Amino acid sequence: MNERINHIYREWLSTMVRVGQHDYTHLFTIMFEKEFIWLIPNDDNRISDAMDIRMEFLDEHPQENIIDLIEHVSALEVVVALSRRLEFESDIPAIQWAMDLMRNLGLHKYSGRLSDVRVRHVNDILDALIWRQYEPNGHGGFFPLTHPEEDQTQVEIWYQAAAYLNEHNIP
């Protein structure tokens, strides 16, 4: 994507995850630049969900129709897409899910302009998520569990979400 469209699209995505008065612009930029790679079967569905969000953007911004949909899907797109899918499955708004996902990852602490050290921390968190280097109980990932039935690093993201919803009695 060219830089102008990147900026417009990133800002559009950010409106779907921005909660409260904290400035997460720098964090969202890092997340937007971080490629999300799927490793577990069926996690490619999260990529498809993110691609659907791109199509929604194009529908709302037809003048920006030069987005190259072959480029990688970002961690930010996955958070937005996952939060929207979770809203559909529960009574919780997507924007709240987005903040919960950010909190579960520990990213909610990274507001404002980030120092080089904090940028490295954010990248470490995102790498742990993407490369499934979080705890077997899901801590360090999107869906930490108190009583997991299996190693969450080996479970597709949507099944992790289902276990999380179940463990927290979220309808």
Residue pairs with C-beta under 8 A, 6 or more apart in sequence:
1 9
1 67
1 68
1 71
2 66
5 64
5 66
5 67
6 32
8 61
8 64
9 54
9 57
9 64
9 67
10 28
10 29
10 32
10 76
12 57
12 60
12 61
13 28
13 32
13 53
13 76
13 77
13 80
14 24
14 25
14 28
14 76
16 80
16 83
16 84
16 94
16 95
16 98
17 24
17 28
17 76
17 79
17 80
17 83
17 95
17 98
17 99
17 102
18 24
18 28
18 95
19 95
19 96
19 98
19 99
20 99
22 108
22 111
22 112
23 111
23 112
24 110
24 111
26 110
26 112
26 113
26 114
26 119
27 107
27 110
27 111
27 114
27 122
28 76
30 114
30 119
30 122
30 123
30 126
31 74
31 75
31 76
31 79
31 107
31 122
31 126
32 74
32 75
32 76
32 77
33 74
34 74
34 75
34 76
34 123
34 126
34 130
35 72
35 73
35 74
35 75
35 130
36 46
36 47
36 50
36 72
36 73
36 74
36 75
36 77
36 78
36 130
37 130
37 131
38 44
38 46
38 47
39 131
39 132
40 132
40 154
40 155
40 156
40 157
41 156
42 156
42 158
43 156
43 157
43 158
45 156
45 158
46 78
46 81
46 82
46 157
46 158
47 73
47 78
49 78
49 81
49 82
49 84
49 85
50 73
50 74
50 77
50 78
50 80
50 81
51 69
51 73
52 81
53 77
53 80
53 81
53 84
54 67
54 69
54 77
57 64
57 67
58 64
58 65
58 67
75 126
75 129
75 130
79 98
79 101
79 102
80 94
80 98
82 97
82 101
82 142
82 157
82 161
83 94
83 95
83 97
83 98
83 101
84 94
84 97
85 158
85 161
86 92
86 94
86 97
86 161
86 165
87 93
87 94
87 97
89 161
89 165
90 97
90 165
90 170
90 171
91 170
91 171
92 100
92 170
99 108
101 142
102 108
104 141
104 142
104 143
104 144
105 125
105 126
105 129
105 140
105 141
105 142
106 125
106 140
107 122
107 125
110 118
110 121
110 122
114 122
125 140
127 133
128 134
128 140
128 141
129 140
129 141
129 142
132 141
132 153
132 154
133 140
133 153
134 140
134 141
134 152
134 153
135 141
135 144
135 152
135 153
136 148
136 151
136 152
136 153
137 144
137 145
137 146
137 148
137 152
138 144
138 145
138 148
138 152
138 160
138 164
141 152
141 153
141 160
142 157
142 160
142 161
142 164
143 152
143 157
143 160
143 161
143 163
143 164
144 164
145 152
145 160
145 163
145 164
145 167
146 167
147 167
148 163
149 163
152 160
152 163
155 163
164 170
